[in-house]
Amino acid sequence: MAVNRYILTADVTIPAGTASTVVAGEPATGGAAGFGNASTTGGPLWGTRIPKGTSIMLDPAGPVYAQIGAGNLRAFIDGQDTVGHAGLHN
């Protein structure tokens, strides 16, 4: 899994339970052997709204990236996106 950092260019809502179904022993869904069942999802338990401008880390081959859509993401640019409005960066 290669994780990249992105900035959302639009408000995005991810519907509940859409990310992936947990499969026991399958690393891509996060399921350990004996964990969950077919009705358990790797997605959020309720719809999740992520506002424009949010920094997010995603696997570009993963289901959440596909759910958000490449058109709603741009690459994170160090020095430009680390402006510290929330007091988290210098």
Phi, psi and omega per residue, in radians:
M1 nan 2.212 3.050
A2 -1.901 2.070 -3.101
V3 -1.785 2.274 3.113
N4 -2.057 2.746 3.140
R5 -1.790 2.320 -3.091
Y6 -2.279 2.872 2.994
I7 -2.067 2.305 3.096
L8 -1.296 2.346 3.137
T9 -1.742 -0.009 3.119
A10 -2.693 2.750 3.012
D11 -1.130 2.370 -3.101
V12 -2.257 2.413 3.020
T13 -2.063 2.162 3.092
I14 -1.740 2.041 -3.136
P15 -1.097 2.722 -3.126
A16 -1.052 2.373 3.007
G17 1.118 0.431 -3.078
T18 -1.690 -0.182 -3.020
A19 -1.165 -1.004 3.131
S20 -3.017 2.728 3.053
T21 -1.541 2.320 3.125
V22 -1.199 2.276 3.095
V23 -2.070 2.147 -3.110
A24 -0.974 2.191 3.092
G25 1.438 0.026 -3.122
E26 -1.711 1.921 -3.077
P27 -1.057 -0.551 -3.074
A28 -1.148 -0.403 3.136
T29 -1.842 -0.047 3.089
G30 1.421 0.140 -3.106
G31 -1.527 2.136 3.017
A32 -1.496 2.732 3.132
A33 -0.946 2.263 3.134
G34 1.478 0.106 -3.088
F35 -1.731 2.241 3.026
G36 1.177 -2.854 3.090
N37 -2.670 -3.059 -3.067
A38 -1.109 -0.395 -3.130
S39 -1.511 -0.104 3.118
T40 -1.505 2.296 -3.136
T41 -1.938 2.755 3.066
G42 -1.492 -0.067 -3.128
G43 -1.483 3.131 3.131
P44 -1.170 2.692 3.140
L45 -1.291 -0.378 3.076
W46 -2.465 2.874 -3.140
G47 -0.986 2.394 -3.089
T48 -2.070 2.161 3.090
R49 -1.750 2.237 3.105
I50 -2.027 2.083 -3.062
P51 -1.306 2.705 3.077
K52 -0.955 2.435 3.117
G53 1.599 -0.080 -3.135
T54 -1.288 2.376 3.039
S55 -1.452 2.283 -3.080
I56 -2.455 2.496 3.105
M57 -1.873 2.205 -3.069
L58 -2.427 2.659 2.943
D59 -1.507 2.053 -3.092
P60 -1.122 -0.242 3.074
A61 -1.690 0.019 -3.050
G62 -1.549 2.920 -3.093
P63 -1.213 -0.544 -3.129
V64 -1.234 -0.652 3.073
Y65 -1.035 -0.780 3.125
A66 -1.136 -0.648 -3.142
Q67 -1.161 -0.710 3.131
I68 -1.285 -0.732 3.136
G69 1.607 2.325 -3.100
A70 -1.057 -0.498 3.133
G71 -1.198 -0.263 3.130
N72 -1.763 0.145 -3.084
L73 -2.236 2.603 2.934
R74 -2.380 2.759 -3.120
A75 -1.134 2.466 3.056
F76 -1.222 2.312 3.136
I77 -2.007 1.956 -3.131
D78 -1.122 2.367 -3.100
G79 1.674 -0.563 3.077
Q80 -1.661 -0.735 -3.085
D81 -1.644 -0.063 3.108
T82 -1.754 0.925 -3.043
V83 -1.452 -0.279 3.025
G84 1.331 0.575 3.102
H85 -1.078 -0.513 -3.140
A86 -1.650 0.088 -3.135
G87 1.302 0.366 -3.118
L88 -1.691 -0.307 -3.109
H89 -2.321 2.792 3.019
N90 -1.727 nan nan
